[in-house]
Amino acid sequence: MLWTIILIILAIWLIGLVLEVAGGLIHLLLVIAGIIFVYQLITGKRSL
């Protein structure tokens, strides 16, 4: 589930970079996804 969300956000981010649409929101979502990913790596919870 987490990997799916990360891939979707990365895809939207790349589209946003190319089309220059909603750049700030997409960057914010990417940062949030990264924080969640790092948190799960540190806590050791694996729900893959």
mmCIF file as gemmi writes it, N, C-alpha and C atoms, coordinates in Angstrom:
data_model
loop_
_atom_site.group_PDB
_atom_site.id
_atom_site.type_symbol
_atom_site.label_atom_id
_atom_site.label_alt_id
_atom_site.label_comp_id
_atom_site.label_asym_id
_atom_site.label_entity_id
_atom_site.label_seq_id
_atom_site.pdbx_PDB_ins_code
_atom_site.Cartn_x
_atom_site.Cartn_y
_atom_site.Cartn_z
_atom_site.occupancy
_atom_site.B_iso_or_equiv
_atom_site.pdbx_formal_charge
_atom_site.auth_seq_id
_atom_site.auth_asym_id
_atom_site.pdbx_PDB_model_num
ATOM 1 N N . MET Axp A 1 ? 0.831 -1.194 0 1 0 ? 1 A 1
ATOM 2 C CA . MET Axp A 1 ? 0 0 0 1 0 ? 1 A 1
ATOM 3 C C . MET Axp A 1 ? 0.876 1.257 0 1 0 ? 1 A 1
ATOM 4 N N . LEU Axp A 2 ? 1.865 1.291 0.867 1 0 ? 2 A 1
ATOM 5 C CA . LEU Axp A 2 ? 2.745 2.458 0.95 1 0 ? 2 A 1
ATOM 6 C C . LEU Axp A 2 ? 3.507 2.658 -0.355 1 0 ? 2 A 1
ATOM 7 N N . TRP Axp A 3 ? 4.007 1.557 -0.928 1 0 ? 3 A 1
ATOM 8 C CA . TRP Axp A 3 ? 4.761 1.674 -2.173 1 0 ? 3 A 1
ATOM 9 C C . TRP Axp A 3 ? 3.876 2.192 -3.299 1 0 ? 3 A 1
ATOM 10 N N . THR Axp A 4 ? 2.612 1.794 -3.321 1 0 ? 4 A 1
ATOM 11 C CA . THR Axp A 4 ? 1.681 2.277 -4.338 1 0 ? 4 A 1
ATOM 12 C C . THR Axp A 4 ? 1.481 3.772 -4.208 1 0 ? 4 A 1
ATOM 13 N N . ILE Axp A 5 ? 1.295 4.239 -2.979 1 0 ? 5 A 1
ATOM 14 C CA . ILE Axp A 5 ? 1.102 5.67 -2.747 1 0 ? 5 A 1
ATOM 15 C C . ILE Axp A 5 ? 2.344 6.451 -3.153 1 0 ? 5 A 1
ATOM 16 N N . ILE Axp A 6 ? 3.515 5.939 -2.802 1 0 ? 6 A 1
ATOM 17 C CA . ILE Axp A 6 ? 4.76 6.614 -3.156 1 0 ? 6 A 1
ATOM 18 C C . ILE Axp A 6 ? 4.919 6.694 -4.674 1 0 ? 6 A 1
ATOM 19 N N . LEU Axp A 7 ? 4.617 5.605 -5.373 1 0 ? 7 A 1
ATOM 20 C CA . LEU Axp A 7 ? 4.741 5.619 -6.827 1 0 ? 7 A 1
ATOM 21 C C . LEU Axp A 7 ? 3.759 6.591 -7.472 1 0 ? 7 A 1
ATOM 22 N N . ILE Axp A 8 ? 2.538 6.646 -6.949 1 0 ? 8 A 1
ATOM 23 C CA . ILE Axp A 8 ? 1.55 7.58 -7.493 1 0 ? 8 A 1
ATOM 24 C C . ILE Axp A 8 ? 1.997 9.018 -7.274 1 0 ? 8 A 1
ATOM 25 N N . ILE Axp A 9 ? 2.485 9.319 -6.08 1 0 ? 9 A 1
ATOM 26 C CA . ILE Axp A 9 ? 2.929 10.68 -5.787 1 0 ? 9 A 1
ATOM 27 C C . ILE Axp A 9 ? 4.144 11.048 -6.638 1 0 ? 9 A 1
ATOM 28 N N . LEU Axp A 10 ? 5.066 10.11 -6.83 1 0 ? 10 A 1
ATOM 29 C CA . LEU Axp A 10 ? 6.222 10.386 -7.684 1 0 ? 10 A 1
ATOM 30 C C . LEU Axp A 10 ? 5.791 10.652 -9.122 1 0 ? 10 A 1
ATOM 31 N N . ALA Axp A 11 ? 4.826 9.871 -9.612 1 0 ? 11 A 1
ATOM 32 C CA . ALA Axp A 11 ? 4.343 10.078 -10.976 1 0 ? 11 A 1
ATOM 33 C C . ALA Axp A 11 ? 3.688 11.449 -11.11 1 0 ? 11 A 1
ATOM 34 N N . ILE Axp A 12 ? 2.856 11.819 -10.147 1 0 ? 12 A 1
ATOM 35 C CA . ILE Axp A 12 ? 2.205 13.133 -10.185 1 0 ? 12 A 1
ATOM 36 C C . ILE Axp A 12 ? 3.247 14.239 -10.095 1 0 ? 12 A 1
ATOM 37 N N . TRP Axp A 13 ? 4.27 14.026 -9.277 1 0 ? 13 A 1
ATOM 38 C CA . TRP Axp A 13 ? 5.333 15.015 -9.124 1 0 ? 13 A 1
ATOM 39 C C . TRP Axp A 13 ? 6.079 15.221 -10.448 1 0 ? 13 A 1
ATOM 40 N N . LEU Axp A 14 ? 6.392 14.119 -11.123 1 0 ? 14 A 1
ATOM 41 C CA . LEU Axp A 14 ? 7.09 14.232 -12.407 1 0 ? 14 A 1
ATOM 42 C C . LEU Axp A 14 ? 6.223 14.931 -13.447 1 0 ? 14 A 1
ATOM 43 N N . ILE Axp A 15 ? 4.936 14.614 -13.47 1 0 ? 15 A 1
ATOM 44 C CA . ILE Axp A 15 ? 4.022 15.295 -14.39 1 0 ? 15 A 1
ATOM 45 C C . ILE Axp A 15 ? 3.964 16.784 -14.05 1 0 ? 15 A 1
ATOM 46 N N . GLY Axp A 16 ? 3.943 17.1 -12.77 1 0 ? 16 A 1
ATOM 47 C CA . GLY Axp A 16 ? 3.922 18.494 -12.344 1 0 ? 16 A 1
ATOM 48 C C . GLY Axp A 16 ? 5.175 19.242 -12.741 1 0 ? 16 A 1
ATOM 49 N N . LEU Axp A 17 ? 6.32 18.565 -12.692 1 0 ? 17 A 1
ATOM 50 C CA . LEU Axp A 17 ? 7.561 19.214 -13.121 1 0 ? 17 A 1
ATOM 51 C C . LEU Axp A 17 ? 7.535 19.503 -14.611 1 0 ? 17 A 1
ATOM 52 N N . VAL Axp A 18 ? 7.007 18.567 -15.386 1 0 ? 18 A 1
ATOM 53 C CA . VAL Axp A 18 ? 6.974 18.738 -16.834 1 0 ? 18 A 1
ATOM 54 C C . VAL Axp A 18 ? 5.963 19.811 -17.235 1 0 ? 18 A 1
ATOM 55 N N . LEU Axp A 19 ? 4.786 19.773 -16.635 1 0 ? 19 A 1
ATOM 56 C CA . LEU Axp A 19 ? 3.719 20.698 -17.02 1 0 ? 19 A 1
ATOM 57 C C . LEU Axp A 19 ? 3.68 21.962 -16.171 1 0 ? 19 A 1
ATOM 58 N N . GLU Axp A 20 ? 4.479 22.018 -15.118 1 0 ? 20 A 1
ATOM 59 C CA . GLU Axp A 20 ? 4.527 23.15 -14.19 1 0 ? 20 A 1
ATOM 60 C C . GLU Axp A 20 ? 3.143 23.482 -13.633 1 0 ? 20 A 1
ATOM 61 N N . VAL Axp A 21 ? 2.46 22.457 -13.132 1 0 ? 21 A 1
ATOM 62 C CA . VAL Axp A 21 ? 1.122 22.61 -12.572 1 0 ? 21 A 1
ATOM 63 C C . VAL Axp A 21 ? 1.162 22.223 -11.096 1 0 ? 21 A 1
ATOM 64 N N . ALA Axp A 22 ? 0.637 23.07 -10.22 1 0 ? 22 A 1
ATOM 65 C CA . ALA Axp A 22 ? 0.5 22.785 -8.785 1 0 ? 22 A 1
ATOM 66 C C . ALA Axp A 22 ? 1.819 22.312 -8.171 1 0 ? 22 A 1
ATOM 67 N N . GLY Axp A 23 ? 2.907 22.971 -8.521 1 0 ? 23 A 1
ATOM 68 C CA . GLY Axp A 23 ? 4.228 22.545 -8.056 1 0 ? 23 A 1
ATOM 69 C C . GLY Axp A 23 ? 4.37 22.501 -6.554 1 0 ? 23 A 1
ATOM 70 N N . GLY Axp A 24 ? 3.869 23.51 -5.853 1 0 ? 24 A 1
ATOM 71 C CA . GLY Axp A 24 ? 4.022 23.559 -4.407 1 0 ? 24 A 1
ATOM 72 C C . GLY Axp A 24 ? 3.302 22.431 -3.707 1 0 ? 24 A 1
ATOM 73 N N . LEU Axp A 25 ? 2.089 22.132 -4.117 1 0 ? 25 A 1
ATOM 74 C CA . LEU Axp A 25 ? 1.305 21.064 -3.5 1 0 ? 25 A 1
ATOM 75 C C . LEU Axp A 25 ? 1.95 19.712 -3.735 1 0 ? 25 A 1
ATOM 76 N N . ILE Axp A 26 ? 2.429 19.478 -4.94 1 0 ? 26 A 1
ATOM 77 C CA . ILE Axp A 26 ? 3.036 18.19 -5.259 1 0 ? 26 A 1
ATOM 78 C C . ILE Axp A 26 ? 4.333 18.004 -4.474 1 0 ? 26 A 1
ATOM 79 N N . HIS Axp A 27 ? 5.114 19.052 -4.344 1 0 ? 27 A 1
ATOM 80 C CA . HIS Axp A 27 ? 6.346 18.945 -3.561 1 0 ? 27 A 1
ATOM 81 C C . HIS Axp A 27 ? 6.03 18.66 -2.096 1 0 ? 27 A 1
ATOM 82 N N . LEU Axp A 28 ? 4.989 19.293 -1.585 1 0 ? 28 A 1
ATOM 83 C CA . LEU Axp A 28 ? 4.574 19.049 -0.208 1 0 ? 28 A 1
ATOM 84 C C . LEU Axp A 28 ? 4.154 17.592 -0.014 1 0 ? 28 A 1
ATOM 85 N N . LEU Axp A 29 ? 3.362 17.058 -0.928 1 0 ? 29 A 1
ATOM 86 C CA . LEU Axp A 29 ? 2.939 15.665 -0.837 1 0 ? 29 A 1
ATOM 87 C C . LEU Axp A 29 ? 4.12 14.712 -0.933 1 0 ? 29 A 1
ATOM 88 N N . LEU Axp A 30 ? 5.1 15.039 -1.768 1 0 ? 30 A 1
ATOM 89 C CA . LEU Axp A 30 ? 6.286 14.205 -1.902 1 0 ? 30 A 1
ATOM 90 C C . LEU Axp A 30 ? 7.088 14.194 -0.609 1 0 ? 30 A 1
ATOM 91 N N . VAL Axp A 31 ? 7.219 15.339 0.026 1 0 ? 31 A 1
ATOM 92 C CA . VAL Axp A 31 ? 7.935 15.42 1.298 1 0 ? 31 A 1
ATOM 93 C C . VAL Axp A 31 ? 7.203 14.603 2.374 1 0 ? 31 A 1
ATOM 94 N N . ILE Axp A 32 ? 5.878 14.71 2.42 1 0 ? 32 A 1
ATOM 95 C CA . ILE Axp A 32 ? 5.101 13.946 3.399 1 0 ? 32 A 1
ATOM 96 C C . ILE Axp A 32 ? 5.28 12.446 3.165 1 0 ? 32 A 1
ATOM 97 N N . ALA Axp A 33 ? 5.232 12.021 1.902 1 0 ? 33 A 1
ATOM 98 C CA . ALA Axp A 33 ? 5.422 10.602 1.588 1 0 ? 33 A 1
ATOM 99 C C . ALA Axp A 33 ? 6.815 10.132 2.006 1 0 ? 33 A 1
ATOM 100 N N . GLY Axp A 34 ? 7.819 10.967 1.793 1 0 ? 34 A 1
ATOM 101 C CA . GLY Axp A 34 ? 9.173 10.614 2.203 1 0 ? 34 A 1
ATOM 102 C C . GLY Axp A 34 ? 9.302 10.477 3.705 1 0 ? 34 A 1
ATOM 103 N N . ILE Axp A 35 ? 8.664 11.372 4.444 1 0 ? 35 A 1
ATOM 104 C CA . ILE Axp A 35 ? 8.708 11.303 5.903 1 0 ? 35 A 1
ATOM 105 C C . ILE Axp A 35 ? 8.039 10.031 6.399 1 0 ? 35 A 1
ATOM 106 N N . ILE Axp A 36 ? 6.896 9.684 5.822 1 0 ? 36 A 1
ATOM 107 C CA . ILE Axp A 36 ? 6.201 8.454 6.216 1 0 ? 36 A 1
ATOM 108 C C . ILE Axp A 36 ? 7.062 7.239 5.906 1 0 ? 36 A 1
ATOM 109 N N . PHE Axp A 37 ? 7.704 7.233 4.747 1 0 ? 37 A 1
ATOM 110 C CA . PHE Axp A 37 ? 8.565 6.115 4.355 1 0 ? 37 A 1
ATOM 111 C C . PHE Axp A 37 ? 9.724 5.947 5.322 1 0 ? 37 A 1
ATOM 112 N N . VAL Axp A 38 ? 10.386 7.036 5.655 1 0 ? 38 A 1
ATOM 113 C CA . VAL Axp A 38 ? 11.519 6.97 6.584 1 0 ? 38 A 1
ATOM 114 C C . VAL Axp A 38 ? 11.053 6.529 7.975 1 0 ? 38 A 1
ATOM 115 N N . TYR Axp A 39 ? 9.909 7.027 8.408 1 0 ? 39 A 1
ATOM 116 C CA . TYR Axp A 39 ? 9.362 6.637 9.71 1 0 ? 39 A 1
ATOM 117 C C . TYR Axp A 39 ? 9.111 5.129 9.771 1 0 ? 39 A 1
ATOM 118 N N . GLN Axp A 40 ? 8.544 4.569 8.692 1 0 ? 40 A 1
ATOM 119 C CA . GLN Axp A 40 ? 8.285 3.134 8.685 1 0 ? 40 A 1
ATOM 120 C C . GLN Axp A 40 ? 9.587 2.339 8.64 1 0 ? 40 A 1
ATOM 121 N N . LEU Axp A 41 ? 10.595 2.855 7.964 1 0 ? 41 A 1
ATOM 122 C CA . LEU Axp A 41 ? 11.888 2.166 7.96 1 0 ? 41 A 1
ATOM 123 C C . LEU Axp A 41 ? 12.505 2.153 9.355 1 0 ? 41 A 1
ATOM 124 N N . ILE Axp A 42 ? 12.398 3.268 10.072 1 0 ? 42 A 1
ATOM 125 C CA . ILE Axp A 42 ? 12.998 3.372 11.405 1 0 ? 42 A 1
ATOM 126 C C . ILE Axp A 42 ? 12.255 2.502 12.412 1 0 ? 42 A 1
ATOM 127 N N . THR Axp A 43 ? 10.925 2.512 12.345 1 0 ? 43 A 1
ATOM 128 C CA . THR Axp A 43 ? 10.152 1.748 13.33 1 0 ? 43 A 1
ATOM 129 C C . THR Axp A 43 ? 10.132 0.258 13.004 1 0 ? 43 A 1
ATOM 130 N N . GLY Axp A 44 ? 10.479 -0.115 11.784 1 0 ? 44 A 1
ATOM 131 C CA . GLY Axp A 44 ? 10.57 -1.532 11.425 1 0 ? 44 A 1
ATOM 132 C C . GLY Axp A 44 ? 9.233 -2.163 11.07 1 0 ? 44 A 1
ATOM 133 N N . LYS Axp A 45 ? 8.193 -1.368 10.92 1 0 ? 45 A 1
ATOM 134 C CA . LYS Axp A 45 ? 6.896 -1.929 10.538 1 0 ? 45 A 1
ATOM 135 C C . LYS Axp A 45 ? 6.902 -2.213 9.045 1 0 ? 45 A 1
ATOM 136 N N . ARG Axp A 46 ? 6.673 -3.457 8.708 1 0 ? 46 A 1
ATOM 137 C CA . ARG Axp A 46 ? 6.662 -3.845 7.312 1 0 ? 46 A 1
ATOM 138 C C . ARG Axp A 46 ? 5.301 -4.43 6.963 1 0 ? 46 A 1
ATOM 139 N N . SER Axp A 47 ? 4.531 -3.706 6.185 1 0 ? 47 A 1
ATOM 140 C CA . SER Axp A 47 ? 3.197 -4.16 5.807 1 0 ? 47 A 1
ATOM 141 C C . SER Axp A 47 ? 3.12 -4.393 4.308 1 0 ? 47 A 1
ATOM 142 N N . LEU Axp A 48 ? 4.23 -4.878 3.722 1 0 ? 48 A 1
ATOM 143 C CA . LEU Axp A 48 ? 4.261 -5.069 2.271 1 0 ? 48 A 1
ATOM 144 C C . LEU Axp A 48 ? 3.674 -6.394 1.905 1 0 ? 48 A 1
